[in-house]
Amino acid sequence: MRIGIDIDNVISNFNDVLLNEYLKQDKKIRNNGIIHPEAYIRKMFDWTNDEEALFYHNNIERIAKSLNVIDGAKEYIDKLKKDGNMICIITGRDNGEYSDPIKMTKEWLTSFGIYYDELIFTNAYNKHSKADICVKKQIDIMIDDSISICTNCIERGIKTFLMDTKYNRRANIPRVYNWKEIYEVITNEEKSDS
């Protein structure tokens, strides 16, 4: 099988780190804490739009470089490869937020020993770009945390699993909660296809 895997919130702990960084910054500028707990991290606080945009723009690259790997990601990606699958990491990091997204991402993946056969960059702000790539690359299964990306992939006939986050729980898309479950779901898909 050809397996597409997103990076942020699927392989990396992006939301956890981003929230901690926003909490630290909030203590410096307002110290009001989370005002809108139901919102996504960038809208949880009572900052002005300019304050939030400036903080994000000035810190996102540093934050991305500091991410860790989600428990089990390396282990189960290695198992999927050993089982004969092709691993295509498909990330939305080609979105203008990073000075050199290819170099930064390759260095991060290498530092954690994350295996991939192909690394593909799309623009996260274009909800169709990942689905277009999945069709072009004949991806059998895509794992992502974005509702819109998963919905678009499903509409294009790609078997898709939504990695659970606090911010995507309203979606009615097949959901996975950890890498052990991802591995089991993919293994079961392979068995049902044979």
DRENPA-112589 format. One record per residue (C-alpha): residue number from 1; y, x, z; residue in three letters. Coordinates in nm, 4 decimals, always signed. Each point is the difference from the previous one (the first is absolute). Example, Ala and Ser with C-alpha at 12.3 -4.5 7.8 and 13.67 -1.06 7.14 Angstrom:
2
[baro 1,[-0.4500,+1.2300,+0.7800],"Ala"]
[baro 2,[+0.3440,+0.1370,-0.0660],"Ser"]
END
This chain:
194
[baro 1,[+0.0000,+0.0000,+0.0000],"Met"]
[baro 2,[+0.3614,+0.0964,-0.0530],"Arg"]
[baro 3,[+0.1795,-0.0549,+0.3306],"Ile"]
[baro 4,[+0.3789,-0.0181,+0.0286],"Gly"]
[baro 5,[+0.1447,+0.0866,+0.3389],"Ile"]
[baro 6,[+0.3619,-0.0254,+0.1146],"Asp"]
[baro 7,[+0.1328,+0.2665,+0.2385],"Ile"]
[baro 8,[+0.2533,-0.1506,+0.2415],"Asp"]
[baro 9,[-0.1669,-0.2298,+0.2543],"Asn"]
[baro 10,[-0.3375,+0.0487,-0.1700],"Val"]
[baro 11,[-0.0568,+0.3746,+0.0349],"Ile"]
[baro 12,[+0.3098,+0.0838,+0.2083],"Ser"]
[baro 13,[+0.1424,-0.1535,+0.3181],"Asn"]
[baro 14,[+0.3346,-0.0763,-0.1692],"Phe"]
[baro 15,[+0.1004,-0.3154,+0.1924],"Asn"]
[baro 16,[-0.0828,+0.1516,+0.3397],"Asp"]
[baro 17,[+0.2150,+0.3064,-0.0638],"Val"]
[baro 18,[+0.2817,-0.1976,-0.1633],"Leu"]
[baro 19,[+0.0211,-0.2393,+0.2961],"Leu"]
[baro 20,[+0.0127,+0.2892,+0.2494],"Asn"]
[baro 21,[+0.2794,+0.1648,-0.2002],"Glu"]
[baro 22,[+0.1985,-0.3251,-0.0112],"Tyr"]
[baro 23,[-0.0457,-0.0530,+0.3746],"Leu"]
[baro 24,[+0.1299,+0.3545,+0.0672],"Lys"]
[baro 25,[+0.3012,-0.0572,-0.2256],"Gln"]
[baro 26,[+0.0714,-0.3381,+0.1576],"Asp"]
[baro 27,[+0.0246,+0.1658,+0.3425],"Lys"]
[baro 28,[+0.2659,+0.2309,-0.1434],"Lys"]
[baro 29,[+0.2149,-0.2608,-0.1750],"Ile"]
[baro 30,[-0.0507,-0.3352,+0.1792],"Arg"]
[baro 31,[-0.2811,+0.0159,+0.2554],"Asn"]
[baro 32,[-0.0616,-0.3723,-0.0504],"Asn"]
[baro 33,[-0.3622,+0.0446,-0.1025],"Gly"]
[baro 34,[-0.1858,-0.2301,-0.2343],"Ile"]
[baro 35,[+0.1977,-0.3170,-0.0655],"Ile"]
[baro 36,[-0.2173,-0.1535,-0.2742],"His"]
[baro 37,[-0.3658,+0.0797,+0.0835],"Pro"]
[baro 38,[-0.1301,-0.2167,-0.2854],"Glu"]
[baro 39,[+0.1904,+0.2011,-0.2618],"Ala"]
[baro 40,[-0.1043,+0.3166,-0.1794],"Tyr"]
[baro 41,[+0.1076,+0.3206,+0.1786],"Ile"]
[baro 42,[+0.3128,+0.0552,-0.2094],"Arg"]
[baro 43,[+0.1322,-0.3446,+0.1047],"Lys"]
[baro 44,[-0.1109,-0.0093,+0.3662],"Met"]
[baro 45,[+0.3185,+0.1416,+0.1476],"Phe"]
[baro 46,[+0.3617,-0.1184,+0.0225],"Asp"]
[baro 47,[+0.1294,+0.2844,-0.2153],"Trp"]
[baro 48,[+0.2381,-0.0601,-0.2854],"Thr"]
[baro 49,[-0.1473,+0.0211,-0.3500],"Asn"]
[baro 50,[+0.1913,+0.3255,-0.0531],"Asp"]
[baro 51,[-0.1321,+0.1540,+0.3241],"Glu"]
[baro 52,[-0.3574,-0.0893,-0.0884],"Glu"]
[baro 53,[+0.0229,+0.1149,-0.3629],"Ala"]
[baro 54,[+0.1622,+0.3302,+0.0982],"Leu"]
[baro 55,[-0.2593,+0.0719,+0.2692],"Phe"]
[baro 56,[-0.2890,-0.0829,-0.2346],"Tyr"]
[baro 57,[+0.1418,+0.2023,-0.2889],"His"]
[baro 58,[+0.0749,+0.3034,+0.2176],"Asn"]
[baro 59,[-0.3370,+0.0012,+0.1783],"Asn"]
[baro 60,[-0.2741,-0.1464,-0.2203],"Ile"]
[baro 61,[-0.1088,+0.3315,-0.1507],"Glu"]
[baro 62,[-0.0213,+0.1673,+0.3424],"Arg"]
[baro 63,[-0.1925,-0.3020,+0.1301],"Ile"]
[baro 64,[-0.2435,+0.0018,-0.2950],"Ala"]
[baro 65,[-0.0731,+0.3685,+0.0539],"Lys"]
[baro 66,[-0.0797,-0.0635,+0.3695],"Ser"]
[baro 67,[-0.2614,-0.2724,-0.0535],"Leu"]
[baro 68,[-0.3553,+0.0288,+0.1234],"Asn"]
[baro 69,[-0.3206,-0.1307,-0.1544],"Val"]
[baro 70,[-0.1360,-0.3339,+0.1187],"Ile"]
[baro 71,[-0.3247,+0.0356,+0.1948],"Asp"]
[baro 72,[-0.3006,+0.0211,-0.2293],"Gly"]
[baro 73,[+0.1945,+0.0300,-0.3275],"Ala"]
[baro 74,[-0.1078,+0.3555,-0.0853],"Lys"]
[baro 75,[-0.3583,-0.0557,+0.1153],"Glu"]
[baro 76,[-0.0531,-0.3192,-0.1986],"Tyr"]
[baro 77,[+0.1840,+0.1181,-0.3117],"Ile"]
[baro 78,[-0.2366,+0.2999,+0.0037],"Asp"]
[baro 79,[-0.2974,-0.2379,+0.0348],"Lys"]
[baro 80,[+0.1236,-0.2163,-0.2870],"Leu"]
[baro 81,[+0.0259,+0.3104,-0.2189],"Lys"]
[baro 82,[-0.3423,+0.1239,+0.1085],"Lys"]
[baro 83,[-0.1398,-0.3416,-0.0975],"Asp"]
[baro 84,[+0.1202,+0.0662,-0.3559],"Gly"]
[baro 85,[+0.3271,-0.1928,-0.0062],"Asn"]
[baro 86,[+0.3180,+0.1204,-0.1695],"Met"]
[baro 87,[+0.2919,+0.0165,+0.2434],"Ile"]
[baro 88,[+0.3414,-0.0806,-0.1480],"Cys"]
[baro 89,[+0.2840,+0.0196,+0.2467],"Ile"]
[baro 90,[+0.2741,-0.2276,-0.1303],"Ile"]
[baro 91,[+0.3264,+0.0265,+0.1899],"Thr"]
[baro 92,[+0.3386,-0.1671,-0.0411],"Gly"]
[baro 93,[+0.1859,+0.3156,+0.1009],"Arg"]
[baro 94,[+0.1637,+0.0480,-0.3413],"Asp"]
[baro 95,[+0.2830,-0.2274,+0.1092],"Asn"]
[baro 96,[+0.3022,+0.2295,+0.0308],"Gly"]
[baro 97,[-0.0302,+0.0490,+0.3773],"Glu"]
[baro 98,[-0.1469,+0.3533,-0.0101],"Tyr"]
[baro 99,[+0.1366,+0.3230,-0.1477],"Ser"]
[baro 100,[-0.3407,+0.1021,-0.1390],"Asp"]
[baro 101,[-0.2568,-0.2733,+0.0705],"Pro"]
[baro 102,[-0.2817,+0.1719,-0.1918],"Ile"]
[baro 103,[+0.0275,+0.3319,+0.1833],"Lys"]
[baro 104,[+0.0552,-0.1680,+0.3387],"Met"]
[baro 105,[-0.2996,-0.2319,-0.0429],"Thr"]
[baro 106,[-0.2368,+0.2664,-0.1334],"Lys"]
[baro 107,[+0.0890,+0.2285,+0.2919],"Glu"]
[baro 108,[-0.0548,-0.2830,+0.2494],"Trp"]
[baro 109,[-0.3381,-0.0984,-0.1482],"Leu"]
[baro 110,[-0.1100,+0.3656,-0.0124],"Thr"]
[baro 111,[+0.1072,+0.0618,+0.3605],"Ser"]
[baro 112,[-0.2402,-0.2754,+0.1151],"Phe"]
[baro 113,[-0.2759,+0.0795,-0.2497],"Gly"]
[baro 114,[+0.0198,-0.3413,-0.1674],"Ile"]
[baro 115,[-0.2142,+0.0015,-0.3143],"Tyr"]
[baro 116,[+0.1115,-0.1640,-0.3231],"Tyr"]
[baro 117,[-0.1030,+0.0173,-0.3641],"Asp"]
[baro 118,[+0.3377,-0.1204,-0.1187],"Glu"]
[baro 119,[+0.3406,-0.0408,+0.1656],"Leu"]
[baro 120,[+0.2227,-0.2587,-0.1676],"Ile"]
[baro 121,[+0.3639,-0.0741,+0.0815],"Phe"]
[baro 122,[+0.1683,-0.3363,-0.0541],"Thr"]
[baro 123,[+0.3265,-0.1573,+0.1103],"Asn"]
[baro 124,[-0.0604,-0.2065,+0.3151],"Ala"]
[baro 125,[+0.2956,-0.2220,-0.0847],"Tyr"]
[baro 126,[-0.1685,-0.1159,-0.3213],"Asn"]
[baro 127,[-0.2742,-0.2340,+0.1257],"Lys"]
[baro 128,[-0.1765,+0.0098,-0.3379],"His"]
[baro 129,[-0.0276,+0.3781,-0.0398],"Ser"]
[baro 130,[-0.3133,+0.0482,+0.2131],"Lys"]
[baro 131,[-0.1825,-0.2896,-0.1647],"Ala"]
[baro 132,[+0.0949,+0.1370,-0.3431],"Asp"]
[baro 133,[-0.1393,+0.3418,+0.0967],"Ile"]
[baro 134,[-0.3158,-0.1591,+0.1450],"Cys"]
[baro 135,[-0.0634,-0.1790,-0.3292],"Val"]
[baro 136,[+0.0750,+0.3120,-0.2049],"Lys"]
[baro 137,[-0.2254,+0.2195,+0.2185],"Lys"]
[baro 138,[-0.2723,-0.2678,+0.0219],"Gln"]
[baro 139,[+0.0108,-0.0111,+0.3797],"Ile"]
[baro 140,[-0.2838,-0.2124,+0.1412],"Asp"]
[baro 141,[+0.1355,-0.0351,+0.3547],"Ile"]
[baro 142,[+0.3546,+0.0487,+0.1321],"Met"]
[baro 143,[+0.0879,+0.0399,+0.3681],"Ile"]
[baro 144,[+0.3663,-0.0482,+0.0904],"Asp"]
[baro 145,[+0.2129,-0.1416,+0.2831],"Asp"]
[baro 146,[+0.2541,-0.1809,-0.2192],"Ser"]
[baro 147,[-0.0480,-0.3737,-0.0489],"Ile"]
[baro 148,[+0.1868,+0.0000,-0.3315],"Ser"]
[baro 149,[-0.1922,+0.2973,-0.1386],"Ile"]
[baro 150,[-0.3350,-0.1456,+0.1081],"Cys"]
[baro 151,[+0.0909,-0.3417,-0.1432],"Thr"]
[baro 152,[+0.1029,+0.1582,-0.3288],"Asn"]
[baro 153,[-0.3242,+0.2004,-0.0165],"Cys"]
[baro 154,[-0.2077,-0.3124,+0.0707],"Ile"]
[baro 155,[+0.1871,-0.1873,-0.2750],"Glu"]
[baro 156,[-0.0982,+0.2829,-0.2366],"Arg"]
[baro 157,[-0.3687,-0.0362,+0.0925],"Gly"]
[baro 158,[-0.0261,+0.3001,+0.2328],"Ile"]
[baro 159,[-0.2089,-0.0391,+0.3163],"Lys"]
[baro 160,[+0.2540,+0.0664,+0.2741],"Thr"]
[baro 161,[-0.0032,+0.0457,+0.3765],"Phe"]
[baro 162,[+0.3079,-0.0220,+0.2194],"Leu"]
[baro 163,[+0.0174,+0.2575,+0.2795],"Met"]
[baro 164,[+0.1053,-0.1942,+0.3070],"Asp"]
[baro 165,[+0.3467,+0.0613,+0.1423],"Thr"]
[baro 166,[+0.2169,-0.2094,+0.2289],"Lys"]
[baro 167,[+0.2217,-0.0815,-0.2994],"Tyr"]
[baro 168,[-0.2560,-0.1357,-0.2461],"Asn"]
[baro 169,[-0.2011,-0.2432,+0.2112],"Arg"]
[baro 170,[+0.1255,-0.3144,-0.1734],"Arg"]
[baro 171,[-0.1809,+0.0858,-0.3225],"Ala"]
[baro 172,[-0.3257,-0.1613,-0.1014],"Asn"]
[baro 173,[-0.1443,+0.3145,-0.1595],"Ile"]
[baro 174,[-0.3311,+0.1646,+0.0951],"Pro"]
[baro 175,[+0.1005,+0.2207,+0.2914],"Arg"]
[baro 176,[-0.1368,+0.3222,+0.1474],"Val"]
[baro 177,[+0.0858,+0.1411,+0.3411],"Tyr"]
[baro 178,[-0.1252,+0.3596,-0.0010],"Asn"]
[baro 179,[-0.1710,+0.2607,-0.2160],"Trp"]
[baro 180,[-0.3512,-0.0741,+0.1268],"Lys"]
[baro 181,[+0.0456,-0.3574,-0.1213],"Glu"]
[baro 182,[+0.1459,+0.1192,-0.3321],"Ile"]
[baro 183,[-0.3053,+0.2180,-0.0544],"Tyr"]
[baro 184,[-0.2387,-0.2849,+0.0856],"Glu"]
[baro 185,[+0.1818,-0.2477,-0.2272],"Val"]
[baro 186,[-0.0055,+0.2423,-0.2937],"Ile"]
[baro 187,[-0.3645,+0.0898,+0.0601],"Thr"]
[baro 188,[-0.0883,-0.3708,+0.0048],"Asn"]
[baro 189,[+0.1955,-0.0528,-0.3236],"Glu"]
[baro 190,[-0.1974,+0.2798,-0.1633],"Glu"]
[baro 191,[-0.3306,-0.1538,+0.1149],"Lys"]
[baro 192,[+0.0967,-0.3456,-0.1306],"Ser"]
[baro 193,[+0.0978,+0.1519,-0.3373],"Asp"]
[baro 194,[-0.3403,+0.1688,-0.0450],"Ser"]
END
